Each structure stands twice: as C-alpha cells, then as structure tokens.
Amino acid sequence: KHRLYARLNLQECLEVSDTRVVFRMVDCRVQSARKRKGLPDFPCKSVGLVEYAEFARTIDPRIQTRCLACPPDEHPDEYWCAWEFFISG
C-alpha cells in the first residue's frame, strides 16, 4: 500500500509472518490493458527484480527478494506476478 501504483492495481499479501511475505499482483493495469488489446504480456520481470529488491532493502537491508512468477515467465490466471520477501535465519 506504500507504492504509488497500489491505488491502480489489485494486489494481495499472503503468508505474512515475522520473516516472510508473499506478495501477488492480482490485477495489473498495464498487463490487463495489453491483454484487452490482444498483446502479449509485457516482460516486466527484469524491472521487478530491481524495483522490489531495492524497495525491500530500503525498508530493511536484511530482506531478500525472490521472484516466484512474473512475465515473461508463465503465471496462473489468478495473478500476474508473485514475489517472496524473506529474512533468512
């Protein structure tokens, strides 16, 4: 909810604990628009790898980020991308 696009996209956090969060982009405005226009998914994984890792690192340098799925990767219909944030023990 602290990101600007949180007001534009539908997202959810799952498996929230003291050391782990799974974040999913349920509806991405950009990807949904491309889908409506018959365009392929925008391959945003390389952007997400930098963006989410830096955002998490700014909050706490111990937080590590792992991509679970993001275009151009295959993803289920239920979400566009999923990311894991964790602090290892």
Rosetta blueprint (number, residue, H / E / L):
1 K L
2 H L
3 R L
4 L H
5 Y H
6 A H
7 R H
8 L L
9 N L
10 L E
11 Q E
12 E E
13 C E
14 L E
15 E L
16 V L
17 S L
18 D L
19 T L
20 R E
21 V E
22 V E
23 F E
24 R E
25 M E
26 V E
27 D E
28 C L
29 R H
30 V H
31 Q H
32 S H
33 A H
34 R H
35 K H
36 R H
37 K L
38 G L
39 L L
40 P L
41 D L
42 F L
43 P L
44 C L
45 K H
46 S H
47 V H
48 G H
49 L H
50 V H
51 E H
52 Y H
53 A H
54 E H
55 F H
56 A H
57 R H
58 T H
59 I H
60 D L
61 P L
62 R L
63 I L
64 Q E
65 T E
66 R E
67 C E
68 L E
69 A E
70 C L
71 P L
72 P L
73 D L
74 E L
75 H L
76 P L
77 D L
78 E L
79 Y L
80 W L
81 C E
82 A E
83 W E
84 E E
85 F E
86 F E
87 I L
88 S L
89 G L
